[in-house]
């Protein structure tokens, strides 16, 4: 690699040009490698797959509207139930396959003691119902 020129006038000065030939050589070699290897990466096996006309059956799970009023009365989809009846219904719903288990939407009055809400959550959880949501009213602004 030369740092100067062959003329006598500027023999002591440094050459300030970049030699582009090695860069072009490297780029051409990389291009050739890419051209050779690209067809090898697209190698695939041709298969004659069977054609079917089926669609996925997506059933939305039911929902259970469970409400507790200020007096502690429990409601299953609007029907008054006792805690024992609610436990039995939770067990029936929890025995379904997981994809068909309903969501439990829990509405509790703000004046109801937390004990009733905690009992309901524990009963549903013991029965295998894990999708439980609390329903509330939006705040007026």
Backbone as a chain_set.jsonl record, in Angstrom:
{"seq": "XXXXXXXXXXXXXXXXXXXXXXXXXXXXXXXXXXXXXXXXXXXXXXXXXXXXXXXXXXXXXXXXXXXXXXXXXXXXXXXXXXXXXXXXXXXXXXXXXXXXXXXXXXXXXXXXXXXXXXXXXXXXXXXXXXXXXXXXXXXXX", "coords": {"N": [[0.854, -1.155, 0.0], [0.691, 2.12, -0.917], [1.677, 5.29, 0.301], [2.194, 7.595, -0.921], [2.993, 9.415, -3.939], [4.453, 8.781, -7.24], [5.704, 10.907, -8.417], [8.199, 13.51, -8.286], [7.599, 15.969, -7.216], [5.632, 16.041, -5.192], [6.516, 14.181, -3.274], [6.72, 13.833, -0.569], [4.179, 14.068, 0.531], [1.071, 12.843, 1.877], [-1.147, 10.424, 0.425], [-4.471, 11.204, -0.265], [-6.695, 9.863, -1.236], [-9.214, 7.299, -1.472], [-8.796, 3.904, -2.097], [-10.824, 2.206, -4.187], [-10.989, -0.266, -5.406], [-10.487, -2.76, -3.922], [-12.814, -2.769, -2.324], [-14.867, -2.981, -4.209], [-14.222, -5.492, -5.282], [-14.716, -7.178, -3.083], [-17.478, -6.777, -2.778], [-18.415, -7.84, -5.221], [-17.691, -10.53, -4.941], [-19.349, -11.232, -2.748], [-21.827, -10.862, -3.976], [-21.777, -12.906, -5.92], [-21.717, -15.145, -4.23], [-24.21, -14.856, -3.008], [-25.905, -15.157, -5.249], [-25.404, -17.813, -5.904], [-26.202, -19.217, -3.58], [-28.877, -18.486, -3.061], [-30.925, -19.923, -4.628], [-30.767, -22.396, -3.339], [-31.904, -21.997, -0.859], [-34.612, -21.898, -1.238], [-35.596, -24.411, -1.553], [-38.068, -26.832, -1.605], [-40.556, -29.29, -0.716], [-42.813, -30.715, -2.882], [-46.161, -31.234, -2.363], [-49.275, -32.91, -2.621], [-51.884, -31.852, -1.166], [-54.832, -32.795, 0.672], [-58.109, -31.436, 0.043], [-60.443, -29.785, 2.043], [-63.659, -28.831, 3.259], [-64.372, -27.373, 5.765], [-65.355, -25.474, 8.575], [-64.299, -23.665, 11.458], [-65.912, -24.24, 14.497], [-67.089, -21.904, 16.451], [-68.235, -21.409, 19.447], [-69.695, -19.088, 21.5], [-69.153, -18.697, 24.925], [-71.669, -19.008, 27.413], [-73.055, -16.537, 29.633], [-73.301, -15.867, 33.08], [-75.376, -13.979, 34.933], [-74.858, -12.848, 37.955], [-76.13, -11.556, 40.854], [-76.035, -9.554, 43.822], [-77.962, -8.129, 46.234], [-78.441, -5.247, 48.45], [-79.44, -6.324, 50.79], [-78.321, -8.796, 50.853], [-79.405, -10.778, 49.345], [-79.248, -13.259, 46.881], [-79.048, -13.465, 43.31], [-79.574, -15.384, 40.471], [-79.203, -14.959, 37.234], [-81.398, -13.199, 37.439], [-83.164, -14.671, 38.95], [-84.149, -15.495, 42.211], [-81.958, -17.043, 44.455], [-80.682, -19.323, 46.945], [-77.647, -19.547, 48.912], [-76.769, -22.209, 48.887], [-78.136, -23.249, 46.674], [-76.932, -21.705, 44.712], [-74.308, -22.646, 44.886], [-74.651, -25.294, 43.997], [-75.473, -24.777, 41.344], [-73.199, -23.491, 40.397], [-71.423, -25.653, 40.51], [-72.55, -27.335, 38.567], [-72.212, -25.771, 36.247], [-69.444, -25.547, 36.288], [-68.676, -28.119, 35.726], [-68.788, -28.456, 33.047], [-67.082, -28.746, 29.829], [-63.998, -26.933, 29.452], [-64.022, -24.985, 27.421], [-66.673, -24.402, 27.194], [-67.51, -23.334, 29.535], [-69.267, -20.92, 31.419], [-68.984, -17.311, 31.635], [-68.892, -15.492, 34.645], [-70.713, -12.827, 35.615], [-70.54, -10.591, 38.033], [-72.594, -8.691, 39.99], [-72.714, -6.519, 42.547], [-74.297, -4.844, 45.164], [-73.333, -1.664, 46.454], [-73.668, -1.403, 49.156], [-73.683, -3.907, 50.222], [-72.392, -6.332, 52.486], [-68.957, -7.262, 52.395], [-68.466, -9.906, 52.851], [-70.452, -11.489, 51.612], [-69.807, -11.191, 48.916], [-67.22, -12.258, 48.894], [-67.776, -14.914, 49.632], [-69.264, -15.741, 47.403], [-67.333, -15.508, 45.354], [-65.491, -17.417, 46.255], [-67.047, -19.758, 46.171], [-67.627, -19.977, 43.411], [-65.044, -20.238, 42.413], [-64.174, -22.641, 43.601], [-65.824, -24.372, 42.248], [-64.715, -24.392, 39.781], [-65.003, -22.323, 38.017], [-63.435, -19.79, 36.444], [-63.483, -17.436, 35.07], [-64.432, -14.572, 36.029], [-66.127, -11.593, 36.354], [-66.414, -8.249, 37.56], [-69.188, -6.186, 37.635], [-69.974, -2.834, 37.22], [-71.458, 0.417, 37.619], [-70.947, 3.213, 35.494], [-69.32, 6.198, 36.587], [-71.085, 9.222, 37.105], [-70.434, 12.192, 35.377]], "CA": [[0.0, 0.0, 0.0], [1.535, 3.305, -1.046], [1.165, 6.495, 0.929], [2.659, 8.755, -1.672], [2.941, 9.263, -5.384], [5.745, 8.525, -7.849], [6.341, 12.111, -8.936], [9.158, 14.091, -7.357], [7.122, 17.226, -6.662], [4.905, 15.848, -3.931], [6.932, 12.871, -2.772], [6.6, 13.756, 0.879], [2.799, 14.248, 0.996], [0.254, 11.633, 2.048], [-2.211, 10.301, -0.56], [-5.74, 11.383, 0.436], [-7.763, 9.205, -1.968], [-9.522, 5.944, -1.031], [-8.706, 2.928, -3.178], [-12.135, 1.554, -4.241], [-10.913, -1.569, -6.069], [-10.744, -3.887, -2.996], [-14.208, -2.739, -1.899], [-15.657, -3.507, -5.32], [-13.933, -6.924, -5.363], [-15.43, -7.855, -1.998], [-18.909, -6.73, -3.081], [-18.69, -8.78, -6.303], [-17.615, -11.879, -4.37], [-20.571, -11.426, -1.977], [-22.922, -10.996, -4.932], [-21.695, -14.249, -6.502], [-22.123, -16.081, -3.177], [-25.652, -14.73, -2.867], [-26.55, -15.725, -6.441], [-25.26, -19.27, -5.854], [-26.905, -19.82, -2.442], [-30.304, -18.139, -3.006], [-31.81, -21.011, -5.066], [-30.736, -23.511, -2.387], [-32.743, -21.681, 0.296], [-36.02, -22.038, -1.583], [-35.878, -25.816, -1.827], [-39.24, -27.298, -0.878], [-41.125, -30.553, -1.166], [-44.134, -30.513, -3.474], [-47.146, -32.17, -1.835], [-50.647, -32.763, -3.07], [-52.637, -31.923, 0.075], [-56.278, -32.951, 0.471], [-58.924, -30.239, 0.204], [-61.614, -30.0, 2.882], [-64.504, -27.645, 3.389], [-64.884, -27.311, 7.123], [-65.055, -24.226, 9.26], [-64.172, -23.835, 12.898], [-67.138, -23.972, 15.209], [-66.761, -21.076, 17.601], [-69.387, -21.123, 20.287], [-69.389, -18.156, 22.577], [-69.667, -19.239, 26.182], [-72.763, -18.285, 28.042], [-72.667, -15.749, 30.788], [-74.198, -15.96, 34.219], [-75.532, -12.708, 35.637], [-75.04, -13.139, 39.376], [-76.272, -10.273, 41.542], [-76.26, -9.573, 45.271], [-78.489, -6.814, 46.602], [-77.965, -4.7, 49.725], [-79.875, -7.2, 51.883], [-77.585, -10.048, 50.783], [-80.149, -11.737, 48.524], [-78.505, -13.626, 45.674], [-79.871, -13.634, 42.116], [-78.928, -16.093, 39.352], [-79.893, -14.497, 36.022], [-82.664, -12.576, 37.827], [-83.955, -15.577, 39.791], [-83.653, -15.526, 43.581], [-81.411, -18.344, 44.861], [-79.948, -19.348, 48.205], [-76.219, -19.827, 48.687], [-76.643, -23.62, 48.564], [-78.569, -23.413, 45.289], [-75.898, -21.097, 43.871], [-73.169, -23.57, 44.873], [-75.008, -26.401, 43.105], [-75.45, -24.305, 39.962], [-71.783, -23.278, 40.052], [-70.836, -26.974, 40.251], [-73.051, -27.809, 37.271], [-71.551, -24.991, 35.191], [-68.012, -25.845, 36.33], [-68.44, -29.473, 35.219], [-68.737, -28.409, 31.584], [-65.724, -28.601, 29.278], [-63.48, -25.583, 29.716], [-64.409, -24.055, 26.362], [-68.1, -24.089, 27.307], [-67.829, -22.78, 30.853], [-69.736, -19.54, 31.273], [-68.381, -16.221, 32.394], [-69.761, -15.053, 35.728], [-70.727, -11.378, 35.766], [-70.966, -10.373, 39.408], [-73.08, -7.354, 40.331], [-72.945, -6.449, 43.987], [-74.67, -3.514, 45.646], [-72.212, -1.101, 47.213], [-73.943, -1.511, 50.581], [-73.645, -5.303, 50.643], [-71.151, -6.673, 53.185], [-67.988, -7.939, 51.528], [-68.533, -11.349, 53.138], [-71.29, -12.131, 50.59], [-69.041, -11.192, 47.665], [-66.12, -13.206, 49.075], [-68.342, -16.263, 49.586], [-69.62, -16.024, 46.015], [-66.083, -15.73, 44.613], [-64.918, -18.697, 46.69], [-67.9, -20.841, 45.667], [-67.414, -20.091, 41.969], [-63.682, -20.721, 42.193], [-64.145, -24.059, 43.969], [-66.549, -25.131, 41.225], [-63.92, -24.423, 38.557], [-65.283, -21.157, 37.175], [-62.317, -18.863, 36.644], [-63.74, -16.166, 34.382], [-65.382, -13.828, 36.854], [-65.957, -10.156, 36.168], [-67.23, -7.382, 38.39], [-69.938, -5.228, 36.843], [-70.257, -1.625, 37.966], [-72.044, 1.503, 36.839], [-69.981, 4.299, 35.303], [-69.514, 7.371, 37.427], [-71.63, 10.379, 36.369], [-69.506, 13.334, 35.415]], "C": [[0.906, 1.226, 0.0], [0.859, 4.488, -0.394], [1.603, 7.745, 0.181], [2.545, 8.487, -3.153], [4.345, 9.08, -5.925], [6.395, 9.785, -8.438], [7.194, 12.757, -7.862], [8.63, 15.347, -6.683], [6.471, 17.027, -5.295], [5.263, 14.511, -3.317], [6.77, 12.74, -1.268], [5.18, 13.87, 1.38], [2.051, 12.912, 1.039], [-0.855, 11.628, 1.005], [-3.563, 10.338, 0.166], [-6.919, 10.758, -0.299], [-7.965, 7.791, -1.43], [-9.473, 5.031, -2.241], [-9.986, 2.094, -3.168], [-12.077, 0.141, -4.809], [-11.124, -2.723, -5.082], [-12.203, -3.937, -2.519], [-15.115, -3.323, -2.981], [-15.436, -5.006, -5.469], [-14.712, -7.697, -4.296], [-16.928, -7.871, -2.289], [-19.274, -7.696, -4.207], [-18.638, -10.223, -5.818], [-18.879, -12.177, -3.558], [-21.792, -11.594, -2.887], [-22.943, -12.389, -5.557], [-22.139, -15.291, -5.478], [-23.634, -16.04, -3.007], [-26.383, -15.37, -4.048], [-26.498, -17.251, -6.409], [-26.127, -19.871, -4.747], [-28.397, -19.529, -2.417], [-31.205, -19.255, -3.524], [-31.834, -22.192, -4.097], [-31.651, -23.264, -1.203], [-34.227, -21.864, 0.004], [-36.394, -23.472, -1.927], [-37.067, -26.26, -0.979], [-39.735, -28.599, -1.486], [-42.519, -30.265, -1.696], [-45.056, -31.625, -2.974], [-48.499, -31.874, -2.438], [-51.532, -32.956, -1.84], [-54.123, -32.078, -0.203], [-57.004, -31.632, 0.737], [-60.15, -30.596, 1.043], [-62.403, -28.7, 2.962], [-65.157, -27.649, 4.763], [-64.512, -25.955, 7.718], [-65.052, -24.483, 10.762], [-65.47, -23.419, 13.577], [-66.794, -23.186, 16.473], [-68.041, -20.725, 18.35], [-68.958, -20.156, 21.379], [-69.948, -18.73, 23.873], [-70.799, -18.361, 26.716], [-72.212, -17.388, 29.138], [-73.734, -15.907, 31.861], [-74.208, -14.591, 34.88], [-75.85, -13.033, 37.088], [-75.059, -11.81, 40.111], [-76.508, -10.506, 43.029], [-76.772, -8.183, 45.639], [-78.011, -6.422, 47.994], [-78.354, -5.573, 50.907], [-79.131, -8.531, 51.883], [-78.304, -11.122, 49.996], [-79.382, -11.97, 47.227], [-79.478, -13.878, 44.527], [-79.041, -14.313, 41.04], [-79.731, -15.769, 38.101], [-81.294, -13.96, 36.355], [-83.529, -13.415, 38.736], [-83.32, -15.635, 41.183], [-83.196, -16.942, 43.919], [-80.764, -18.202, 46.237], [-78.482, -19.641, 47.899], [-76.032, -21.281, 48.276], [-77.053, -23.892, 47.115], [-77.52, -22.837, 44.327], [-74.679, -22.013, 43.778], [-73.441, -24.732, 43.935], [-74.962, -25.973, 41.638], [-74.018, -24.017, 39.493], [-71.11, -24.608, 39.725], [-71.278, -27.519, 38.901], [-72.343, -27.095, 36.135], [-70.05, -25.283, 35.138], [-67.675, -27.228, 35.81], [-68.4, -29.523, 33.698], [-67.29, -28.404, 31.104], [-65.276, -27.138, 29.366], [-63.911, -24.565, 28.662], [-65.866, -23.621, 26.482], [-68.482, -23.526, 28.666], [-68.231, -21.315, 30.705], [-68.869, -18.549, 32.047], [-69.381, -15.817, 33.466], [-69.618, -13.538, 35.833], [-71.356, -11.072, 37.122], [-71.337, -8.91, 39.613], [-73.393, -7.368, 41.822], [-73.261, -5.009, 44.369], [-73.517, -2.979, 46.498], [-72.432, -1.187, 48.724], [-73.874, -2.947, 51.094], [-72.338, -5.569, 51.396], [-70.235, -7.51, 52.284], [-68.01, -9.449, 51.728], [-69.333, -12.082, 52.066], [-70.55, -12.224, 49.253], [-67.914, -12.224, 47.754], [-66.626, -14.644, 49.023], [-68.678, -16.661, 48.153], [-68.376, -16.31, 45.183], [-65.469, -17.076, 44.971], [-65.731, -19.871, 46.147], [-67.688, -21.061, 44.173], [-66.035, -20.662, 41.668], [-63.559, -22.206, 42.525], [-64.819, -24.929, 42.915], [-65.787, -25.177, 39.904], [-64.197, -23.277, 37.597], [-64.22, -20.089, 37.453], [-62.53, -17.513, 35.972], [-64.853, -15.425, 35.116], [-65.089, -12.349, 36.673], [-66.893, -9.391, 37.073], [-67.887, -6.335, 37.5], [-70.24, -4.027, 37.737], [-70.876, -0.599, 37.035], [-70.989, 2.586, 36.668], [-70.344, 5.507, 36.165], [-70.063, 8.516, 36.578], [-70.677, 11.55, 36.501], [-70.192, 14.581, 34.967]], "O": [[1.795, 1.339, 0.843], [-0.352, 4.679, -0.508], [1.374, 8.856, 0.658], [2.051, 7.438, -3.566], [5.321, 9.202, -5.185], [7.53, 9.724, -8.91], [6.946, 12.576, -6.67], [9.174, 15.756, -5.658], [6.745, 17.774, -4.356], [4.375, 13.779, -2.88], [6.691, 11.625, -0.752], [4.975, 13.774, 2.59], [2.383, 11.977, 0.309], [-1.444, 12.669, 0.715], [-3.773, 9.581, 1.114], [-8.061, 11.104, 0.001], [-7.012, 7.152, -0.984], [-10.04, 5.344, -3.288], [-10.21, 1.34, -2.221], [-13.06, -0.591, -4.693], [-11.906, -3.62, -5.397], [-12.76, -5.019, -2.333], [-16.034, -4.083, -2.676], [-16.388, -5.73, -5.758], [-15.295, -8.744, -4.579], [-17.582, -8.89, -2.066], [-20.337, -8.315, -4.159], [-19.449, -11.048, -6.237], [-19.427, -13.273, -3.669], [-22.686, -12.385, -2.588], [-24.009, -12.985, -5.707], [-22.864, -16.224, -5.824], [-24.27, -17.085, -2.874], [-27.385, -16.057, -3.851], [-27.443, -17.912, -6.84], [-26.728, -20.926, -4.947], [-29.136, -20.284, -1.785], [-32.217, -19.522, -2.876], [-32.828, -22.917, -4.04], [-32.134, -24.218, -0.593], [-35.022, -21.976, 0.938], [-37.433, -23.702, -2.546], [-37.062, -26.078, 0.238], [-39.384, -28.959, -2.61], [-43.321, -29.63, -1.012], [-44.764, -32.809, -3.143], [-48.826, -30.724, -2.729], [-51.893, -34.084, -1.503], [-54.627, -31.557, -1.198], [-56.565, -30.82, 1.552], [-60.816, -31.596, 0.779], [-61.864, -27.613, 2.755], [-66.354, -27.902, 4.893], [-63.476, -25.378, 7.388], [-65.714, -25.394, 11.259], [-66.046, -22.376, 13.265], [-66.273, -23.742, 17.441], [-68.815, -19.862, 17.934], [-67.978, -20.388, 22.087], [-71.088, -19.194, 23.911], [-70.853, -17.153, 26.488], [-71.043, -17.483, 29.512], [-74.919, -16.061, 31.565], [-73.172, -14.102, 35.332], [-76.964, -13.442, 37.415], [-74.116, -11.025, 40.007], [-77.095, -11.508, 43.437], [-76.101, -7.181, 45.39], [-77.271, -7.165, 48.639], [-77.667, -5.565, 51.929], [-79.289, -9.319, 52.815], [-77.86, -12.27, 49.976], [-78.931, -11.034, 46.568], [-80.567, -14.42, 44.718], [-77.934, -13.872, 40.731], [-80.843, -16.272, 37.94], [-82.255, -14.236, 35.638], [-84.535, -12.926, 39.25], [-82.107, -15.803, 41.316], [-83.924, -17.912, 43.708], [-80.354, -17.114, 46.639], [-78.125, -19.946, 46.761], [-75.216, -21.567, 47.399], [-76.402, -24.666, 46.413], [-77.256, -23.406, 43.267], [-74.083, -22.143, 42.709], [-72.567, -25.121, 43.159], [-74.471, -26.715, 40.788], [-73.672, -24.269, 38.34], [-70.322, -24.694, 38.783], [-70.475, -28.099, 38.17], [-71.919, -27.728, 35.167], [-69.453, -25.268, 34.062], [-66.52, -27.5, 35.482], [-68.012, -30.541, 33.125], [-66.377, -28.098, 31.871], [-66.103, -26.226, 29.353], [-64.141, -23.4, 28.988], [-66.254, -22.59, 25.934], [-69.659, -23.269, 28.92], [-67.608, -20.564, 29.955], [-68.137, -18.906, 32.97], [-70.587, -15.802, 33.219], [-68.532, -13.028, 36.107], [-72.553, -11.272, 37.325], [-70.514, -8.012, 39.437], [-74.233, -8.136, 42.289], [-72.576, -4.076, 43.948], [-72.821, -3.738, 47.173], [-71.479, -1.056, 49.493], [-73.997, -3.172, 52.299], [-71.285, -5.081, 50.986], [-70.697, -8.352, 51.515], [-67.602, -10.191, 50.835], [-68.948, -13.174, 51.649], [-70.66, -13.226, 48.547], [-67.679, -12.975, 46.807], [-65.974, -15.506, 48.433], [-68.409, -17.789, 47.738], [-68.364, -17.254, 44.393], [-64.984, -17.794, 44.097], [-65.159, -20.871, 45.712], [-67.58, -22.201, 43.72], [-65.885, -21.484, 40.764], [-62.902, -22.948, 41.795], [-64.436, -26.081, 42.713], [-66.167, -25.921, 39.0], [-63.678, -23.263, 36.48], [-64.128, -19.56, 38.56], [-61.826, -16.551, 36.278], [-66.04, -15.625, 34.859], [-63.95, -11.906, 36.818], [-68.02, -9.817, 37.329], [-67.216, -5.677, 36.705], [-70.703, -4.182, 38.867], [-70.821, -0.737, 35.813], [-70.219, 2.852, 37.59], [-71.514, 5.786, 36.426], [-69.58, 8.763, 35.472], [-70.183, 11.857, 37.586], [-69.575, 15.646, 34.931]]}, "num_chains": 1, "name": "protein.A"}
